[in-house]
Amino acid sequence: MDTRRKFFAKSSAVLAASAAPSLAKTAPAAVDYYDKLGVAKIINAAGTYTFLTASIMPPQVQAAVAEAAKHPVRLAELQKAAGEYLAKKCKCEAAMVTAGAASALTLGTAACMTVANPAAIQKMPVDMAGLKNEVIVQKAHRYDYDHALLNCGIKFVEVTTMDDYQKAFNSQTVMTHFFNAAEEGNIGREDWIRVAHQHNVPCFNDAAADVPPISNLWAYTQMGFDLVTFSGGKGMRGPQNAGLLLGRKDLIAAAVLNDAPISESIGRGMKVAKEQIVGMVAAVDWFAEQSEDAMQAEFQARAKRISAHLQGISTLEAKIVVPETANHVAHLVLDYDHSRIKISAREVAQQLRQGTPCIELNPSTGMKNARGLTGDKDSIVVGVWMLQPGEDLIVARRLHEVLSKAI
Ligand SMILES: *Cc1c(COP(=O)(O)O)cnc(C)c1O
């Protein structure tokens, strides 16, 4: 054997030896990086709030994500296959996984603007020549997520009455936008769609936080909305940085052209990794398998367990509130006589936050007339749906402790 061959023979033996441990079936022990970084783990008695990392993926979704992380694939092939699978599951023409509902709002808007003019993808939002850019919206549907549409260089045309709406269409109208959980607005979903379609303009519905019910996954596309988005990390308990854009085939195809991995596009920064694409598909599978009744009954049972534990506290009144549209699940709302229990709802939340374990109550706590949950009283709101098994009693005990001490 010459020196060169000897070297190769030796180095491949070394390679084989060093490769052996990684081929072994036993996974290395996971490091708890929250502990290592000193980040507090919380009990989520709030709900699917982005600032509290929204939801925890069910074990089967976590496992699917971990499995996906082990193998490289072709991104375009995965995006396409995931989209086709999700369209079947969500009973609509076409679907794609986005980096959350906010990304879906941007990509869907970009799709409506460029569907007839793909060459414009590279130019928007800097050079808007030749692009229609007016989005009609009800004044009462303007909200925190407007920015996701404005990213495309659009401007909003606000309407209040049906008459305004009919008159708002012109040659620059590119889309109409509907906020599904808006508490006000004169024009209902079906009228909204009908008028837009008379003008041949597509309608987007932002239903990000509006599952459950599970059937909403298909209700709005079947009603006629051309585009619908759901956040992946909220009620569906998928990865927090994933979401669904559902709708018309030509518009989803146009949205794909505005998305990563295409570099000259508005969506390049909205990349969804293979782990999150797979996680989103697995979450939809998990969610669609759930029984609506069993799921809602479980949330009711948690709220009742907490309320039962607090029963002896004088003047405390517990009621279960289910908001009509977004976060349509049982929440426990606690009211009490503040002259007898001398602590504000906000202070209760603060004490639970500072205790061990750290508990986060619903952010409507101490807020009046908030999100269909509170009235004009200073109420404590417990969101039970993101609690993990056994945590309802921990929350109940802490509430009992803090409230009894204030009597
Ligand atoms: C949460 C939410 C979004 C954003 O969803 P992400 O998945 O976090 O991007 C958009 N619209 C509404 C109405 C929401 O509630």
The ligand as an ORCA input file, in Angstrom:
! r2SCAN-3c Opt
* xyz 0 1
  C     -52.611     36.197     16.955
  C     -53.221     36.920     15.855
  C     -52.495     37.196     14.680
  C     -51.054     36.841     14.551
  O     -50.826     35.465     14.600
  P     -49.346     34.890     14.587
  O     -49.525     33.446     14.273
  O     -48.778     35.147     15.951
  O     -48.582     35.618     13.538
  C     -53.137     37.856     13.660
  N     -54.414     38.219     13.765
  C     -55.153     37.988     14.873
  C     -56.578     38.425     14.917
  C     -54.572     37.329     15.960
  O     -55.306     37.069     17.050
*
